[in-house]
Amino acid sequence: MSRLFCPCIKIGAITITSDTISISISKETQSIKPTEFVGIDTNLNNISAVHSDGQVDVFSTSNITKIKERYRKVKSHFRRNDVRIKRKIFQKYGIKQQHKTKQIIHDISKKLVSQKKQLIIEDLTGIRKLYRKGNGQGTKYRSRLNGWPFYEFRRQLEYKSKWYNGIKVIKIKPNKTSSKCSICGAKVIPEENRQIRCHCGHMEDRDINATRNILYKGTPVVQLRGLRVKSINRRFDRAKTNEKNQV
């Protein structure tokens, strides 16, 4: 509570309900110009992050879909023919599912924001329209994707980055981030075990390749040149290492 008495924090509206108290607060944060960048890609089972200094992070989110599936099964076993009780029980499990999911997202977004770098994500507005009935996906697959909290993850990233670092999150169009090579820009060839391959010799996990493209699309041109040179040098270093091992 001592943080609420900081001179830079202003208390706004207070909302009281039967079981909660909500306090609206605002904070004046000095904007800074970041020198390092992080591309972030949200996937069904993980969140990938590629940093401009070469660091790569992969955070597992498989528990999010497992939590939803678990509560879906619990609710499917409800047989009592009482609409009021059914609605109350479903609401109870819905709140539990939401709290557990938000905690997972909170832990990941906190780790990303704590590094005080410019965050770059895809603008996934309207993504639910891609997974409607009749679009060619199976019921189970649509359910898993529609249950992933894309908006909640973006919301937490945006407010935490502004609150703690004074940095706005950059949102880029997701066009071709998954289908092109992060080294030469050519169309990639899907391989087994979630790998992609390009005619230029680049081979990498497809989620990491997509995350690099997000990083490059959101990074200013001046810094981007240096990033691409570093990536190409790392690829050549790996190729030399493989040649030595073969000899």
Contacts in CASP RR format, 6 or more apart in sequence:
PFRMAT RR
TARGET T0000
AUTHOR 0000-0000-0000
METHOD contacts of the structure
MODEL  1
MSRLFCPCIKIGAITITSDTISISISKETQSIKPTEFVGIDTNLNNISAV
HSDGQVDVFSTSNITKIKERYRKVKSHFRRNDVRIKRKIFQKYGIKQQHK
TKQIIHDISKKLVSQKKQLIIEDLTGIRKLYRKGNGQGTKYRSRLNGWPF
YEFRRQLEYKSKWYNGIKVIKIKPNKTSSKCSICGAKVIPEENRQIRCHC
GHMEDRDINATRNILYKGTPVVQLRGLRVKSINRRFDRAKTNEKNQV
3 9 0 8 1.000
4 11 0 8 1.000
4 23 0 8 1.000
4 25 0 8 1.000
6 27 0 8 1.000
8 27 0 8 1.000
8 28 0 8 1.000
8 29 0 8 1.000
9 25 0 8 1.000
9 26 0 8 1.000
9 27 0 8 1.000
10 25 0 8 1.000
10 26 0 8 1.000
10 27 0 8 1.000
10 28 0 8 1.000
11 23 0 8 1.000
11 24 0 8 1.000
11 25 0 8 1.000
12 23 0 8 1.000
12 24 0 8 1.000
12 25 0 8 1.000
12 26 0 8 1.000
13 23 0 8 1.000
13 24 0 8 1.000
14 21 0 8 1.000
14 22 0 8 1.000
14 23 0 8 1.000
14 24 0 8 1.000
15 21 0 8 1.000
15 22 0 8 1.000
15 23 0 8 1.000
15 24 0 8 1.000
16 22 0 8 1.000
27 163 0 8 1.000
29 162 0 8 1.000
29 163 0 8 1.000
29 164 0 8 1.000
29 165 0 8 1.000
29 166 0 8 1.000
30 166 0 8 1.000
31 166 0 8 1.000
31 167 0 8 1.000
32 116 0 8 1.000
32 165 0 8 1.000
32 166 0 8 1.000
32 167 0 8 1.000
34 116 0 8 1.000
34 117 0 8 1.000
34 118 0 8 1.000
34 165 0 8 1.000
34 167 0 8 1.000
35 223 0 8 1.000
36 51 0 8 1.000
36 52 0 8 1.000
36 53 0 8 1.000
36 115 0 8 1.000
36 117 0 8 1.000
36 118 0 8 1.000
37 51 0 8 1.000
37 52 0 8 1.000
37 117 0 8 1.000
37 118 0 8 1.000
37 119 0 8 1.000
37 120 0 8 1.000
37 215 0 8 1.000
37 218 0 8 1.000
37 219 0 8 1.000
37 223 0 8 1.000
38 49 0 8 1.000
38 50 0 8 1.000
38 51 0 8 1.000
38 52 0 8 1.000
38 112 0 8 1.000
38 115 0 8 1.000
38 117 0 8 1.000
38 118 0 8 1.000
38 119 0 8 1.000
38 120 0 8 1.000
38 215 0 8 1.000
39 49 0 8 1.000
39 50 0 8 1.000
39 51 0 8 1.000
39 119 0 8 1.000
39 120 0 8 1.000
39 121 0 8 1.000
39 211 0 8 1.000
39 212 0 8 1.000
39 214 0 8 1.000
39 215 0 8 1.000
39 218 0 8 1.000
40 47 0 8 1.000
40 48 0 8 1.000
40 49 0 8 1.000
40 112 0 8 1.000
40 119 0 8 1.000
40 120 0 8 1.000
40 121 0 8 1.000
40 157 0 8 1.000
40 211 0 8 1.000
40 214 0 8 1.000
41 47 0 8 1.000
41 48 0 8 1.000
41 49 0 8 1.000
41 122 0 8 1.000
41 177 0 8 1.000
41 207 0 8 1.000
41 210 0 8 1.000
41 211 0 8 1.000
41 214 0 8 1.000
42 61 0 8 1.000
42 121 0 8 1.000
42 122 0 8 1.000
42 124 0 8 1.000
42 148 0 8 1.000
42 150 0 8 1.000
42 153 0 8 1.000
43 61 0 8 1.000
43 207 0 8 1.000
44 61 0 8 1.000
44 65 0 8 1.000
44 144 0 8 1.000
44 145 0 8 1.000
44 148 0 8 1.000
45 60 0 8 1.000
45 61 0 8 1.000
45 62 0 8 1.000
45 65 0 8 1.000
46 58 0 8 1.000
46 59 0 8 1.000
46 60 0 8 1.000
46 61 0 8 1.000
46 62 0 8 1.000
46 207 0 8 1.000
47 58 0 8 1.000
47 59 0 8 1.000
47 61 0 8 1.000
47 108 0 8 1.000
47 153 0 8 1.000
48 56 0 8 1.000
48 57 0 8 1.000
48 58 0 8 1.000
48 59 0 8 1.000
48 207 0 8 1.000
48 208 0 8 1.000
48 210 0 8 1.000
48 211 0 8 1.000
49 56 0 8 1.000
49 57 0 8 1.000
49 58 0 8 1.000
49 59 0 8 1.000
49 112 0 8 1.000
49 211 0 8 1.000
50 56 0 8 1.000
50 208 0 8 1.000
50 211 0 8 1.000
50 212 0 8 1.000
50 214 0 8 1.000
50 215 0 8 1.000
51 57 0 8 1.000
51 115 0 8 1.000
51 117 0 8 1.000
51 215 0 8 1.000
52 117 0 8 1.000
52 215 0 8 1.000
52 219 0 8 1.000
52 223 0 8 1.000
52 227 0 8 1.000
54 230 0 8 1.000
54 234 0 8 1.000
56 208 0 8 1.000
56 211 0 8 1.000
57 111 0 8 1.000
57 112 0 8 1.000
58 207 0 8 1.000
58 208 0 8 1.000
59 108 0 8 1.000
59 111 0 8 1.000
61 104 0 8 1.000
61 108 0 8 1.000
61 148 0 8 1.000
63 104 0 8 1.000
64 101 0 8 1.000
64 104 0 8 1.000
64 105 0 8 1.000
64 147 0 8 1.000
64 148 0 8 1.000
64 149 0 8 1.000
65 144 0 8 1.000
65 147 0 8 1.000
65 148 0 8 1.000
67 97 0 8 1.000
67 100 0 8 1.000
67 101 0 8 1.000
68 97 0 8 1.000
68 101 0 8 1.000
68 143 0 8 1.000
68 144 0 8 1.000
68 147 0 8 1.000
69 144 0 8 1.000
71 93 0 8 1.000
71 94 0 8 1.000
71 96 0 8 1.000
71 97 0 8 1.000
72 143 0 8 1.000
74 93 0 8 1.000
75 89 0 8 1.000
75 90 0 8 1.000
75 93 0 8 1.000
78 86 0 8 1.000
78 89 0 8 1.000
78 90 0 8 1.000
80 86 0 8 1.000
101 149 0 8 1.000
101 152 0 8 1.000
102 149 0 8 1.000
102 152 0 8 1.000
105 149 0 8 1.000
105 152 0 8 1.000
105 153 0 8 1.000
105 156 0 8 1.000
106 156 0 8 1.000
108 153 0 8 1.000
109 153 0 8 1.000
109 156 0 8 1.000
109 157 0 8 1.000
109 160 0 8 1.000
110 160 0 8 1.000
112 119 0 8 1.000
112 157 0 8 1.000
113 119 0 8 1.000
113 157 0 8 1.000
113 160 0 8 1.000
113 161 0 8 1.000
113 164 0 8 1.000
113 165 0 8 1.000
114 164 0 8 1.000
116 164 0 8 1.000
116 165 0 8 1.000
116 167 0 8 1.000
117 167 0 8 1.000
118 167 0 8 1.000
118 170 0 8 1.000
119 157 0 8 1.000
119 161 0 8 1.000
119 167 0 8 1.000
119 169 0 8 1.000
119 170 0 8 1.000
120 169 0 8 1.000
120 170 0 8 1.000
120 171 0 8 1.000
120 172 0 8 1.000
120 214 0 8 1.000
120 215 0 8 1.000
120 217 0 8 1.000
120 218 0 8 1.000
120 219 0 8 1.000
121 154 0 8 1.000
121 157 0 8 1.000
121 169 0 8 1.000
121 170 0 8 1.000
121 171 0 8 1.000
121 172 0 8 1.000
121 214 0 8 1.000
122 171 0 8 1.000
122 172 0 8 1.000
122 173 0 8 1.000
122 174 0 8 1.000
122 177 0 8 1.000
122 214 0 8 1.000
123 171 0 8 1.000
123 172 0 8 1.000
123 173 0 8 1.000
123 174 0 8 1.000
124 150 0 8 1.000
124 154 0 8 1.000
124 174 0 8 1.000
127 150 0 8 1.000
128 146 0 8 1.000
131 137 0 8 1.000
131 141 0 8 1.000
131 142 0 8 1.000
131 145 0 8 1.000
131 146 0 8 1.000
132 142 0 8 1.000
133 142 0 8 1.000
135 142 0 8 1.000
137 145 0 8 1.000
154 169 0 8 1.000
154 171 0 8 1.000
157 169 0 8 1.000
158 168 0 8 1.000
158 169 0 8 1.000
161 167 0 8 1.000
161 168 0 8 1.000
161 169 0 8 1.000
162 168 0 8 1.000
170 218 0 8 1.000
172 214 0 8 1.000
172 217 0 8 1.000
172 218 0 8 1.000
173 217 0 8 1.000
176 213 0 8 1.000
177 210 0 8 1.000
177 213 0 8 1.000
177 214 0 8 1.000
177 217 0 8 1.000
178 206 0 8 1.000
178 209 0 8 1.000
178 210 0 8 1.000
178 213 0 8 1.000
179 187 0 8 1.000
179 188 0 8 1.000
180 186 0 8 1.000
180 187 0 8 1.000
180 188 0 8 1.000
180 213 0 8 1.000
181 187 0 8 1.000
181 188 0 8 1.000
181 196 0 8 1.000
181 198 0 8 1.000
181 200 0 8 1.000
181 202 0 8 1.000
181 209 0 8 1.000
182 202 0 8 1.000
182 204 0 8 1.000
182 209 0 8 1.000
182 210 0 8 1.000
182 212 0 8 1.000
182 213 0 8 1.000
182 216 0 8 1.000
182 231 0 8 1.000
183 198 0 8 1.000
183 200 0 8 1.000
183 202 0 8 1.000
183 228 0 8 1.000
183 231 0 8 1.000
183 232 0 8 1.000
183 235 0 8 1.000
184 198 0 8 1.000
184 200 0 8 1.000
184 202 0 8 1.000
185 198 0 8 1.000
186 198 0 8 1.000
186 199 0 8 1.000
186 200 0 8 1.000
188 196 0 8 1.000
188 197 0 8 1.000
188 198 0 8 1.000
188 206 0 8 1.000
188 209 0 8 1.000
189 196 0 8 1.000
189 197 0 8 1.000
189 198 0 8 1.000
190 196 0 8 1.000
190 206 0 8 1.000
191 197 0 8 1.000
191 203 0 8 1.000
194 205 0 8 1.000
194 206 0 8 1.000
194 207 0 8 1.000
195 203 0 8 1.000
195 204 0 8 1.000
195 205 0 8 1.000
195 206 0 8 1.000
196 203 0 8 1.000
196 204 0 8 1.000
196 205 0 8 1.000
196 206 0 8 1.000
196 209 0 8 1.000
197 203 0 8 1.000
201 235 0 8 1.000
201 239 0 8 1.000
202 209 0 8 1.000
202 235 0 8 1.000
212 231 0 8 1.000
215 227 0 8 1.000
216 224 0 8 1.000
216 227 0 8 1.000
216 228 0 8 1.000
219 227 0 8 1.000
END
